[in-house]
Amino acid sequence: MLDIAWPELVVIGAVALVAIGPKDLPRVMQVLGRWVGKARTVANEFHRTFEQLEYESQIAEKLKQQKSAASETQTAAPQPDSTTPPPPRPRDEER
């Protein structure tokens, strides 16, 4: 993501300690942690929303393919020809 290694974190911490001071540093880190947590929550929700949309579009596409296949099956079935006579009926023996 950000690709920050341990040496860079140490430098950032030292600069923050000098710039903010040891008295206010814990409070600043707490507020920063809350912001990072909220940002992660929003990013995860965004990601889940797109996954749900992708899933729904895949389902819709599969339904569309199934309906298309069903309609092709109905049109491919042979229709009875009106010019051919119906098959002969078996004769009743009692007449």
VOLOKE-700098 format. One record per atom (N, C-alpha, C): residue in three letters; atom name; residue number from 1; x, y, z. Coordinates in Angstrom, 1 decimal. Layout:
BEGIN
@resn = ALA	name = CA	resi = NUM	X = X	Y = Y	Z = Z;
...
end
This chain:
BEGIN
@resn = MET	name = N	resi = 1	X = 0.8	Y = -1.2	Z = 0.0;
@resn = MET	name = CA	resi = 1	X = 0.0	Y = 0.0	Z = 0.0;
@resn = MET	name = C	resi = 1	X = 0.9	Y = 1.2	Z = 0.0;
@resn = LEU	name = N	resi = 2	X = 1.4	Y = 1.6	Z = 1.2;
@resn = LEU	name = CA	resi = 2	X = 2.3	Y = 2.8	Z = 1.2;
@resn = LEU	name = C	resi = 2	X = 3.7	Y = 2.4	Z = 1.1;
@resn = ASP	name = N	resi = 3	X = 4.0	Y = 1.1	Z = 1.5;
@resn = ASP	name = CA	resi = 3	X = 5.4	Y = 0.6	Z = 1.4;
@resn = ASP	name = C	resi = 3	X = 6.4	Y = 1.4	Z = 2.2;
@resn = ILE	name = N	resi = 4	X = 6.0	Y = 1.6	Z = 3.5;
@resn = ILE	name = CA	resi = 4	X = 6.9	Y = 2.2	Z = 4.5;
@resn = ILE	name = C	resi = 4	X = 7.6	Y = 1.2	Z = 5.3;
@resn = ALA	name = N	resi = 5	X = 8.9	Y = 1.2	Z = 5.3;
@resn = ALA	name = CA	resi = 5	X = 9.7	Y = 0.2	Z = 6.1;
@resn = ALA	name = C	resi = 5	X = 10.0	Y = 0.7	Z = 7.5;
@resn = TRP	name = N	resi = 6	X = 10.5	Y = -0.1	Z = 8.4;
@resn = TRP	name = CA	resi = 6	X = 10.8	Y = 0.3	Z = 9.8;
@resn = TRP	name = C	resi = 6	X = 11.7	Y = 1.5	Z = 9.9;
@resn = PRO	name = N	resi = 7	X = 12.8	Y = 1.6	Z = 9.1;
@resn = PRO	name = CA	resi = 7	X = 13.7	Y = 2.8	Z = 9.3;
@resn = PRO	name = C	resi = 7	X = 12.9	Y = 4.1	Z = 9.0;
@resn = GLU	name = N	resi = 8	X = 12.0	Y = 4.0	Z = 8.0;
@resn = GLU	name = CA	resi = 8	X = 11.3	Y = 5.3	Z = 7.7;
@resn = GLU	name = C	resi = 8	X = 10.3	Y = 5.6	Z = 8.9;
@resn = LEU	name = N	resi = 9	X = 9.7	Y = 4.6	Z = 9.5;
@resn = LEU	name = CA	resi = 9	X = 8.8	Y = 4.8	Z = 10.6;
@resn = LEU	name = C	resi = 9	X = 9.6	Y = 5.4	Z = 11.8;
@resn = VAL	name = N	resi = 10	X = 10.8	Y = 4.9	Z = 12.0;
@resn = VAL	name = CA	resi = 10	X = 11.6	Y = 5.5	Z = 13.1;
@resn = VAL	name = C	resi = 10	X = 11.9	Y = 6.9	Z = 12.9;
@resn = VAL	name = N	resi = 11	X = 12.3	Y = 7.3	Z = 11.6;
@resn = VAL	name = CA	resi = 11	X = 12.5	Y = 8.7	Z = 11.3;
@resn = VAL	name = C	resi = 11	X = 11.3	Y = 9.5	Z = 11.5;
@resn = ILE	name = N	resi = 12	X = 10.1	Y = 9.0	Z = 11.0;
@resn = ILE	name = CA	resi = 12	X = 8.9	Y = 9.8	Z = 11.2;
@resn = ILE	name = C	resi = 12	X = 8.6	Y = 10.0	Z = 12.7;
@resn = GLY	name = N	resi = 13	X = 8.8	Y = 8.9	Z = 13.5;
@resn = GLY	name = CA	resi = 13	X = 8.5	Y = 9.0	Z = 14.9;
@resn = GLY	name = C	resi = 13	X = 9.4	Y = 10.0	Z = 15.6;
@resn = ALA	name = N	resi = 14	X = 10.7	Y = 10.0	Z = 15.2;
@resn = ALA	name = CA	resi = 14	X = 11.7	Y = 11.0	Z = 15.8;
@resn = ALA	name = C	resi = 14	X = 11.3	Y = 12.4	Z = 15.5;
@resn = VAL	name = N	resi = 15	X = 10.9	Y = 12.6	Z = 14.2;
@resn = VAL	name = CA	resi = 15	X = 10.5	Y = 14.0	Z = 13.8;
@resn = VAL	name = C	resi = 15	X = 9.2	Y = 14.4	Z = 14.5;
@resn = ALA	name = N	resi = 16	X = 8.3	Y = 13.5	Z = 14.7;
@resn = ALA	name = CA	resi = 16	X = 7.1	Y = 13.8	Z = 15.4;
@resn = ALA	name = C	resi = 16	X = 7.3	Y = 14.1	Z = 16.8;
@resn = LEU	name = N	resi = 17	X = 8.2	Y = 13.4	Z = 17.4;
@resn = LEU	name = CA	resi = 17	X = 8.6	Y = 13.6	Z = 18.9;
@resn = LEU	name = C	resi = 17	X = 9.2	Y = 15.0	Z = 19.0;
@resn = VAL	name = N	resi = 18	X = 10.1	Y = 15.4	Z = 18.1;
@resn = VAL	name = CA	resi = 18	X = 10.7	Y = 16.7	Z = 18.2;
@resn = VAL	name = C	resi = 18	X = 9.7	Y = 17.8	Z = 17.9;
@resn = ALA	name = N	resi = 19	X = 8.9	Y = 17.6	Z = 16.8;
@resn = ALA	name = CA	resi = 19	X = 7.9	Y = 18.7	Z = 16.4;
@resn = ALA	name = C	resi = 19	X = 6.8	Y = 18.8	Z = 17.3;
@resn = ILE	name = N	resi = 20	X = 6.2	Y = 17.7	Z = 17.8;
@resn = ILE	name = CA	resi = 20	X = 5.0	Y = 17.8	Z = 18.6;
@resn = ILE	name = C	resi = 20	X = 5.3	Y = 17.9	Z = 20.1;
@resn = GLY	name = N	resi = 21	X = 6.3	Y = 17.2	Z = 20.5;
@resn = GLY	name = CA	resi = 21	X = 6.7	Y = 17.2	Z = 21.9;
@resn = GLY	name = C	resi = 21	X = 6.2	Y = 15.9	Z = 22.6;
@resn = PRO	name = N	resi = 22	X = 7.0	Y = 15.5	Z = 23.6;
@resn = PRO	name = CA	resi = 22	X = 6.6	Y = 14.2	Z = 24.3;
@resn = PRO	name = C	resi = 22	X = 5.3	Y = 14.3	Z = 25.1;
@resn = LYS	name = N	resi = 23	X = 4.9	Y = 15.5	Z = 25.4;
@resn = LYS	name = CA	resi = 23	X = 3.6	Y = 15.7	Z = 26.2;
@resn = LYS	name = C	resi = 23	X = 2.4	Y = 15.4	Z = 25.4;
@resn = ASP	name = N	resi = 24	X = 2.4	Y = 16.0	Z = 24.1;
@resn = ASP	name = CA	resi = 24	X = 1.2	Y = 15.9	Z = 23.3;
@resn = ASP	name = C	resi = 24	X = 1.2	Y = 14.7	Z = 22.3;
@resn = LEU	name = N	resi = 25	X = 2.3	Y = 14.0	Z = 22.2;
@resn = LEU	name = CA	resi = 25	X = 2.5	Y = 13.0	Z = 21.2;
@resn = LEU	name = C	resi = 25	X = 1.5	Y = 11.8	Z = 21.4;
@resn = PRO	name = N	resi = 26	X = 1.3	Y = 11.3	Z = 22.6;
@resn = PRO	name = CA	resi = 26	X = 0.3	Y = 10.3	Z = 22.8;
@resn = PRO	name = C	resi = 26	X = -1.1	Y = 10.7	Z = 22.3;
@resn = ARG	name = N	resi = 27	X = -1.5	Y = 11.9	Z = 22.6;
@resn = ARG	name = CA	resi = 27	X = -2.9	Y = 12.4	Z = 22.2;
@resn = ARG	name = C	resi = 27	X = -2.9	Y = 12.4	Z = 20.7;
@resn = VAL	name = N	resi = 28	X = -1.9	Y = 12.9	Z = 20.0;
@resn = VAL	name = CA	resi = 28	X = -1.9	Y = 13.0	Z = 18.6;
@resn = VAL	name = C	resi = 28	X = -1.9	Y = 11.7	Z = 17.9;
@resn = MET	name = N	resi = 29	X = -1.2	Y = 10.7	Z = 18.5;
@resn = MET	name = CA	resi = 29	X = -1.2	Y = 9.3	Z = 18.0;
@resn = MET	name = C	resi = 29	X = -2.5	Y = 8.7	Z = 18.1;
@resn = GLN	name = N	resi = 30	X = -3.2	Y = 9.0	Z = 19.2;
@resn = GLN	name = CA	resi = 30	X = -4.6	Y = 8.5	Z = 19.4;
@resn = GLN	name = C	resi = 30	X = -5.5	Y = 9.0	Z = 18.4;
@resn = VAL	name = N	resi = 31	X = -5.5	Y = 10.3	Z = 18.2;
@resn = VAL	name = CA	resi = 31	X = -6.4	Y = 10.9	Z = 17.1;
@resn = VAL	name = C	resi = 31	X = -6.0	Y = 10.4	Z = 15.8;
@resn = LEU	name = N	resi = 32	X = -4.7	Y = 10.2	Z = 15.5;
@resn = LEU	name = CA	resi = 32	X = -4.3	Y = 9.7	Z = 14.2;
@resn = LEU	name = C	resi = 32	X = -4.8	Y = 8.3	Z = 14.0;
@resn = GLY	name = N	resi = 33	X = -4.7	Y = 7.5	Z = 15.1;
@resn = GLY	name = CA	resi = 33	X = -5.2	Y = 6.1	Z = 15.0;
@resn = GLY	name = C	resi = 33	X = -6.7	Y = 6.0	Z = 14.7;
@resn = ARG	name = N	resi = 34	X = -7.5	Y = 6.9	Z = 15.3;
@resn = ARG	name = CA	resi = 34	X = -8.9	Y = 6.9	Z = 15.0;
@resn = ARG	name = C	resi = 34	X = -9.2	Y = 7.3	Z = 13.6;
@resn = TRP	name = N	resi = 35	X = -8.4	Y = 8.3	Z = 13.1;
@resn = TRP	name = CA	resi = 35	X = -8.6	Y = 8.6	Z = 11.7;
@resn = TRP	name = C	resi = 35	X = -8.3	Y = 7.5	Z = 10.7;
@resn = VAL	name = N	resi = 36	X = -7.2	Y = 6.8	Z = 11.0;
@resn = VAL	name = CA	resi = 36	X = -6.8	Y = 5.7	Z = 10.2;
@resn = VAL	name = C	resi = 36	X = -7.9	Y = 4.6	Z = 10.3;
@resn = GLY	name = N	resi = 37	X = -8.4	Y = 4.3	Z = 11.5;
@resn = GLY	name = CA	resi = 37	X = -9.5	Y = 3.3	Z = 11.6;
@resn = GLY	name = C	resi = 37	X = -10.7	Y = 3.7	Z = 10.8;
@resn = LYS	name = N	resi = 38	X = -11.1	Y = 5.0	Z = 10.9;
@resn = LYS	name = CA	resi = 38	X = -12.3	Y = 5.4	Z = 10.1;
@resn = LYS	name = C	resi = 38	X = -12.0	Y = 5.3	Z = 8.6;
@resn = ALA	name = N	resi = 39	X = -10.8	Y = 5.6	Z = 8.2;
@resn = ALA	name = CA	resi = 39	X = -10.4	Y = 5.5	Z = 6.7;
@resn = ALA	name = C	resi = 39	X = -10.5	Y = 4.1	Z = 6.3;
@resn = ARG	name = N	resi = 40	X = -10.0	Y = 3.1	Z = 7.1;
@resn = ARG	name = CA	resi = 40	X = -10.1	Y = 1.7	Z = 6.8;
@resn = ARG	name = C	resi = 40	X = -11.5	Y = 1.2	Z = 6.7;
@resn = THR	name = N	resi = 41	X = -12.3	Y = 1.7	Z = 7.6;
@resn = THR	name = CA	resi = 41	X = -13.8	Y = 1.3	Z = 7.6;
@resn = THR	name = C	resi = 41	X = -14.4	Y = 1.8	Z = 6.3;
@resn = VAL	name = N	resi = 42	X = -14.2	Y = 3.0	Z = 5.9;
@resn = VAL	name = CA	resi = 42	X = -14.8	Y = 3.5	Z = 4.7;
@resn = VAL	name = C	resi = 42	X = -14.2	Y = 2.8	Z = 3.5;
@resn = ALA	name = N	resi = 43	X = -12.9	Y = 2.5	Z = 3.5;
@resn = ALA	name = CA	resi = 43	X = -12.4	Y = 1.8	Z = 2.3;
@resn = ALA	name = C	resi = 43	X = -12.9	Y = 0.3	Z = 2.3;
@resn = ASN	name = N	resi = 44	X = -13.1	Y = -0.3	Z = 3.4;
@resn = ASN	name = CA	resi = 44	X = -13.7	Y = -1.7	Z = 3.4;
@resn = ASN	name = C	resi = 44	X = -15.1	Y = -1.7	Z = 2.9;
@resn = GLU	name = N	resi = 45	X = -15.9	Y = -0.7	Z = 3.3;
@resn = GLU	name = CA	resi = 45	X = -17.3	Y = -0.6	Z = 2.9;
@resn = GLU	name = C	resi = 45	X = -17.3	Y = -0.3	Z = 1.4;
@resn = PHE	name = N	resi = 46	X = -16.5	Y = 0.5	Z = 0.9;
@resn = PHE	name = CA	resi = 46	X = -16.4	Y = 0.8	Z = -0.5;
@resn = PHE	name = C	resi = 46	X = -16.1	Y = -0.5	Z = -1.3;
@resn = HIS	name = N	resi = 47	X = -15.1	Y = -1.2	Z = -0.8;
@resn = HIS	name = CA	resi = 47	X = -14.7	Y = -2.5	Z = -1.4;
@resn = HIS	name = C	resi = 47	X = -15.8	Y = -3.5	Z = -1.4;
@resn = ARG	name = N	resi = 48	X = -16.5	Y = -3.6	Z = -0.3;
@resn = ARG	name = CA	resi = 48	X = -17.6	Y = -4.6	Z = -0.2;
@resn = ARG	name = C	resi = 48	X = -18.8	Y = -4.2	Z = -1.2;
@resn = THR	name = N	resi = 49	X = -19.0	Y = -2.9	Z = -1.3;
@resn = THR	name = CA	resi = 49	X = -20.1	Y = -2.4	Z = -2.2;
@resn = THR	name = C	resi = 49	X = -19.8	Y = -2.8	Z = -3.6;
@resn = PHE	name = N	resi = 50	X = -18.5	Y = -2.6	Z = -4.1;
@resn = PHE	name = CA	resi = 50	X = -18.1	Y = -3.0	Z = -5.4;
@resn = PHE	name = C	resi = 50	X = -18.2	Y = -4.5	Z = -5.6;
@resn = GLU	name = N	resi = 51	X = -17.8	Y = -5.3	Z = -4.6;
@resn = GLU	name = CA	resi = 51	X = -17.9	Y = -6.7	Z = -4.7;
@resn = GLU	name = C	resi = 51	X = -19.3	Y = -7.2	Z = -4.9;
@resn = GLN	name = N	resi = 52	X = -20.2	Y = -6.5	Z = -4.1;
@resn = GLN	name = CA	resi = 52	X = -21.7	Y = -6.9	Z = -4.2;
@resn = GLN	name = C	resi = 52	X = -22.2	Y = -6.5	Z = -5.6;
@resn = LEU	name = N	resi = 53	X = -21.8	Y = -5.4	Z = -6.1;
@resn = LEU	name = CA	resi = 53	X = -22.3	Y = -5.0	Z = -7.5;
@resn = LEU	name = C	resi = 53	X = -21.7	Y = -6.0	Z = -8.5;
@resn = GLU	name = N	resi = 54	X = -20.5	Y = -6.4	Z = -8.4;
@resn = GLU	name = CA	resi = 54	X = -19.9	Y = -7.4	Z = -9.3;
@resn = GLU	name = C	resi = 54	X = -20.7	Y = -8.7	Z = -9.2;
@resn = TYR	name = N	resi = 55	X = -21.0	Y = -9.1	Z = -8.0;
@resn = TYR	name = CA	resi = 55	X = -21.7	Y = -10.4	Z = -7.8;
@resn = TYR	name = C	resi = 55	X = -23.1	Y = -10.3	Z = -8.4;
@resn = GLU	name = N	resi = 56	X = -23.8	Y = -9.2	Z = -8.2;
@resn = GLU	name = CA	resi = 56	X = -25.2	Y = -9.0	Z = -8.8;
@resn = GLU	name = C	resi = 56	X = -25.1	Y = -9.0	Z = -10.3;
@resn = SER	name = N	resi = 57	X = -24.1	Y = -8.4	Z = -10.9;
@resn = SER	name = CA	resi = 57	X = -24.0	Y = -8.3	Z = -12.3;
@resn = SER	name = C	resi = 57	X = -23.7	Y = -9.7	Z = -12.9;
@resn = GLN	name = N	resi = 58	X = -22.9	Y = -10.5	Z = -12.2;
@resn = GLN	name = CA	resi = 58	X = -22.6	Y = -11.9	Z = -12.6;
@resn = GLN	name = C	resi = 58	X = -23.9	Y = -12.7	Z = -12.6;
@resn = ILE	name = N	resi = 59	X = -24.7	Y = -12.5	Z = -11.5;
@resn = ILE	name = CA	resi = 59	X = -26.0	Y = -13.3	Z = -11.4;
@resn = ILE	name = C	resi = 59	X = -26.9	Y = -12.9	Z = -12.5;
@resn = ALA	name = N	resi = 60	X = -27.0	Y = -11.6	Z = -12.8;
@resn = ALA	name = CA	resi = 60	X = -27.9	Y = -11.1	Z = -13.9;
@resn = ALA	name = C	resi = 60	X = -27.4	Y = -11.6	Z = -15.2;
@resn = GLU	name = N	resi = 61	X = -26.1	Y = -11.7	Z = -15.5;
@resn = GLU	name = CA	resi = 61	X = -25.6	Y = -12.2	Z = -16.7;
@resn = GLU	name = C	resi = 61	X = -25.9	Y = -13.7	Z = -16.9;
@resn = LYS	name = N	resi = 62	X = -25.8	Y = -14.5	Z = -15.8;
@resn = LYS	name = CA	resi = 62	X = -26.1	Y = -15.9	Z = -15.8;
@resn = LYS	name = C	resi = 62	X = -27.6	Y = -16.1	Z = -16.1;
@resn = LEU	name = N	resi = 63	X = -28.5	Y = -15.3	Z = -15.5;
@resn = LEU	name = CA	resi = 63	X = -29.9	Y = -15.4	Z = -15.7;
@resn = LEU	name = C	resi = 63	X = -30.2	Y = -15.1	Z = -17.2;
@resn = LYS	name = N	resi = 64	X = -29.6	Y = -14.1	Z = -17.7;
@resn = LYS	name = CA	resi = 64	X = -29.8	Y = -13.7	Z = -19.1;
@resn = LYS	name = C	resi = 64	X = -29.3	Y = -14.8	Z = -20.0;
@resn = GLN	name = N	resi = 65	X = -28.2	Y = -15.5	Z = -19.7;
@resn = GLN	name = CA	resi = 65	X = -27.7	Y = -16.6	Z = -20.5;
@resn = GLN	name = C	resi = 65	X = -28.7	Y = -17.8	Z = -20.5;
@resn = GLN	name = N	resi = 66	X = -29.2	Y = -18.1	Z = -19.3;
@resn = GLN	name = CA	resi = 66	X = -30.2	Y = -19.2	Z = -19.1;
@resn = GLN	name = C	resi = 66	X = -31.5	Y = -18.9	Z = -19.9;
@resn = LYS	name = N	resi = 67	X = -32.0	Y = -17.7	Z = -19.8;
@resn = LYS	name = CA	resi = 67	X = -33.2	Y = -17.3	Z = -20.6;
@resn = LYS	name = C	resi = 67	X = -32.9	Y = -17.5	Z = -22.1;
@resn = SER	name = N	resi = 68	X = -31.8	Y = -17.0	Z = -22.5;
@resn = SER	name = CA	resi = 68	X = -31.4	Y = -17.1	Z = -23.9;
@resn = SER	name = C	resi = 68	X = -31.4	Y = -18.6	Z = -24.3;
@resn = ALA	name = N	resi = 69	X = -30.7	Y = -19.4	Z = -23.5;
@resn = ALA	name = CA	resi = 69	X = -30.6	Y = -20.8	Z = -23.8;
@resn = ALA	name = C	resi = 69	X = -32.0	Y = -21.5	Z = -23.8;
@resn = ALA	name = N	resi = 70	X = -32.9	Y = -21.1	Z = -22.9;
@resn = ALA	name = CA	resi = 70	X = -34.2	Y = -21.7	Z = -22.9;
@resn = ALA	name = C	resi = 70	X = -35.0	Y = -21.3	Z = -24.1;
@resn = SER	name = N	resi = 71	X = -34.9	Y = -20.0	Z = -24.5;
@resn = SER	name = CA	resi = 71	X = -35.7	Y = -19.6	Z = -25.7;
@resn = SER	name = C	resi = 71	X = -35.1	Y = -20.3	Z = -27.0;
@resn = GLU	name = N	resi = 72	X = -33.8	Y = -20.5	Z = -27.0;
@resn = GLU	name = CA	resi = 72	X = -33.2	Y = -21.3	Z = -28.2;
@resn = GLU	name = C	resi = 72	X = -33.7	Y = -22.7	Z = -28.2;
@resn = THR	name = N	resi = 73	X = -33.8	Y = -23.3	Z = -27.0;
@resn = THR	name = CA	resi = 73	X = -34.3	Y = -24.7	Z = -26.9;
@resn = THR	name = C	resi = 73	X = -35.8	Y = -24.8	Z = -27.4;
@resn = GLN	name = N	resi = 74	X = -36.6	Y = -23.8	Z = -27.1;
@resn = GLN	name = CA	resi = 74	X = -38.0	Y = -23.8	Z = -27.5;
@resn = GLN	name = C	resi = 74	X = -38.1	Y = -23.6	Z = -29.0;
@resn = THR	name = N	resi = 75	X = -37.3	Y = -22.7	Z = -29.6;
@resn = THR	name = CA	resi = 75	X = -37.4	Y = -22.5	Z = -31.0;
@resn = THR	name = C	resi = 75	X = -36.7	Y = -23.6	Z = -31.8;
@resn = ALA	name = N	resi = 76	X = -35.8	Y = -24.4	Z = -31.2;
@resn = ALA	name = CA	resi = 76	X = -35.1	Y = -25.5	Z = -31.9;
@resn = ALA	name = C	resi = 76	X = -36.0	Y = -26.7	Z = -31.9;
@resn = ALA	name = N	resi = 77	X = -36.9	Y = -26.9	Z = -31.0;
@resn = ALA	name = CA	resi = 77	X = -37.8	Y = -28.0	Z = -31.0;
@resn = ALA	name = C	resi = 77	X = -38.6	Y = -28.1	Z = -32.2;
@resn = PRO	name = N	resi = 78	X = -38.7	Y = -29.3	Z = -32.8;
@resn = PRO	name = CA	resi = 78	X = -39.5	Y = -29.4	Z = -34.1;
@resn = PRO	name = C	resi = 78	X = -41.0	Y = -29.2	Z = -33.8;
@resn = GLN	name = N	resi = 79	X = -41.6	Y = -28.4	Z = -34.7;
@resn = GLN	name = CA	resi = 79	X = -43.0	Y = -28.0	Z = -34.6;
@resn = GLN	name = C	resi = 79	X = -43.8	Y = -29.0	Z = -35.5;
@resn = PRO	name = N	resi = 80	X = -44.9	Y = -29.5	Z = -35.0;
@resn = PRO	name = CA	resi = 80	X = -45.7	Y = -30.4	Z = -35.9;
@resn = PRO	name = C	resi = 80	X = -46.1	Y = -29.7	Z = -37.2;
@resn = ASP	name = N	resi = 81	X = -45.9	Y = -30.4	Z = -38.3;
@resn = ASP	name = CA	resi = 81	X = -46.2	Y = -29.9	Z = -39.6;
@resn = ASP	name = C	resi = 81	X = -47.7	Y = -30.1	Z = -39.9;
@resn = SER	name = N	resi = 82	X = -48.4	Y = -29.1	Z = -40.3;
@resn = SER	name = CA	resi = 82	X = -49.9	Y = -29.2	Z = -40.5;
@resn = SER	name = C	resi = 82	X = -50.2	Y = -30.0	Z = -41.8;
@resn = THR	name = N	resi = 83	X = -49.2	Y = -30.2	Z = -42.7;
@resn = THR	name = CA	resi = 83	X = -49.5	Y = -30.8	Z = -44.0;
@resn = THR	name = C	resi = 83	X = -49.4	Y = -32.4	Z = -43.8;
@resn = THR	name = N	resi = 84	X = -48.8	Y = -32.9	Z = -42.8;
@resn = THR	name = CA	resi = 84	X = -48.7	Y = -34.3	Z = -42.7;
@resn = THR	name = C	resi = 84	X = -49.9	Y = -34.8	Z = -41.9;
@resn = PRO	name = N	resi = 85	X = -50.5	Y = -35.9	Z = -42.3;
@resn = PRO	name = CA	resi = 85	X = -51.6	Y = -36.4	Z = -41.6;
@resn = PRO	name = C	resi = 85	X = -51.3	Y = -36.9	Z = -40.2;
@resn = PRO	name = N	resi = 86	X = -52.2	Y = -36.9	Z = -39.3;
@resn = PRO	name = CA	resi = 86	X = -51.9	Y = -37.4	Z = -38.0;
@resn = PRO	name = C	resi = 86	X = -51.7	Y = -38.9	Z = -38.1;
@resn = PRO	name = N	resi = 87	X = -51.0	Y = -39.5	Z = -37.1;
@resn = PRO	name = CA	resi = 87	X = -50.8	Y = -41.0	Z = -37.1;
@resn = PRO	name = C	resi = 87	X = -52.1	Y = -41.7	Z = -37.0;
@resn = PRO	name = N	resi = 88	X = -52.2	Y = -42.9	Z = -37.6;
@resn = PRO	name = CA	resi = 88	X = -53.5	Y = -43.7	Z = -37.5;
@resn = PRO	name = C	resi = 88	X = -53.8	Y = -44.1	Z = -36.1;
@resn = ARG	name = N	resi = 89	X = -55.1	Y = -44.1	Z = -35.8;
@resn = ARG	name = CA	resi = 89	X = -55.5	Y = -44.6	Z = -34.5;
@resn = ARG	name = C	resi = 89	X = -55.7	Y = -46.1	Z = -34.5;
@resn = PRO	name = N	resi = 90	X = -55.5	Y = -46.7	Z = -33.4;
@resn = PRO	name = CA	resi = 90	X = -55.7	Y = -48.1	Z = -33.3;
@resn = PRO	name = C	resi = 90	X = -57.2	Y = -48.4	Z = -33.4;
@resn = ARG	name = N	resi = 91	X = -57.5	Y = -49.5	Z = -34.1;
@resn = ARG	name = CA	resi = 91	X = -58.9	Y = -49.9	Z = -34.3;
@resn = ARG	name = C	resi = 91	X = -59.5	Y = -50.5	Z = -33.1;
@resn = ASP	name = N	resi = 92	X = -60.7	Y = -50.2	Z = -32.9;
@resn = ASP	name = CA	resi = 92	X = -61.4	Y = -50.9	Z = -31.8;
@resn = ASP	name = C	resi = 92	X = -61.9	Y = -52.3	Z = -32.3;
@resn = GLU	name = N	resi = 93	X = -61.6	Y = -53.3	Z = -31.5;
@resn = GLU	name = CA	resi = 93	X = -62.0	Y = -54.6	Z = -31.8;
@resn = GLU	name = C	resi = 93	X = -63.5	Y = -54.9	Z = -31.6;
@resn = GLU	name = N	resi = 94	X = -64.2	Y = -54.1	Z = -30.9;
@resn = GLU	name = CA	resi = 94	X = -65.6	Y = -54.3	Z = -30.5;
@resn = GLU	name = C	resi = 94	X = -66.5	Y = -53.9	Z = -31.6;
@resn = ARG	name = N	resi = 95	X = -66.2	Y = -53.1	Z = -32.6;
@resn = ARG	name = CA	resi = 95	X = -67.1	Y = -52.7	Z = -33.6;
@resn = ARG	name = C	resi = 95	X = -67.5	Y = -53.7	Z = -34.5;
end
